[in-house]
Amino acid sequence: MNSIALQLKKGYTTGTCAQAAAKAAAVMLTTGKMLESVEVEIACGNVLNIVLCDQEITPEYARCAVIKDSGDDPDITHGAKIVAEVRPASKAGILIKGGIGIGRVTRPGLPVSVGEYAINPVPRKMIVRELSPYLAYFQGIEVVISVPRGEKLAKQTFNPRLGIEGGISILGTTGIVEPKSLSAYQASLSLQLDVIKASGSIRVALVPGYVGEKFCKEALGIKDDIIVKSGDHIGFMFEECAKKGIKEVVFAGHIGKLVKVANGQFNTHCRHGDGRLET
């Protein structure tokens, strides 16, 4: 294994940030005492002690934030402030809402229903787990998760292509960010296929980059909403299309990429071979 990879620092997800901020806000609301940090057991079972900021306690609510730490992963949300505000509610149970900077789902095919805030199932589950003990103090609890710079950050994510509008998503399956995670990137590509299929389309255009995208739009008249930029992961995306029952795939791109694929190289990054001798 590459020794440099072993030295890369892991981080924690937006879901972990929301979980920690929600728990801390609930503790402050019920005790009336400020916290500087909070300990949480995240989805993978690890226990983290997470530093808080912007703590506030009032008679009506408690609020605090966690600064997202993505470790050595080049995540656009690194350094973003994830805020949780917890207040008593008259309705029984725990209500999780999105505030400023949290996107709303507008297209089917995602783990969250259309019209809901883009707070994914695992973060929701972890927030509910943290807040459930505090139902002993209140009939119900309302928690609002917000990200002050979320709407601006979302423009640099996959969210616009996935039909998530107005902000970022609160994500995470393990609670940990793996540095430069290939699996996370491929999961994002696969999710785009889910959205396209849920729209009723059985046709997808896969393009490695700008050249293929431009050709599909201008020469073939293909609409942007079924074009997926797959980068070098051509073989992975072909397999995902087959698994999901997508029956028609247009593959367009720079001639150099097309020749590599025609030669049987289904990851077109140069470190997997350039195919010159074989071709």
MOWO-V577943 format. One record per helix or strand of 3 or more residues. SS is the DSSP state (A for helix, B for strand). FROM is the first residue (numbers start at 1). TO is the last residue. Records with the same first field share a line. If there is no record, write none. Layout:
SS = FROM-TO + FROM-TO
This chain:
A = 3-7 + 14-31 + 121-136 + 150-154 + 159-162 + 182-198 + 210-218 + 224-226 + 234-243 + 255-262 + 270-272
B = 37-41 + 47-51 + 53-57 + 61-67 + 81-89 + 93-98 + 140-146 + 203-207 + 227-229 + 248-252
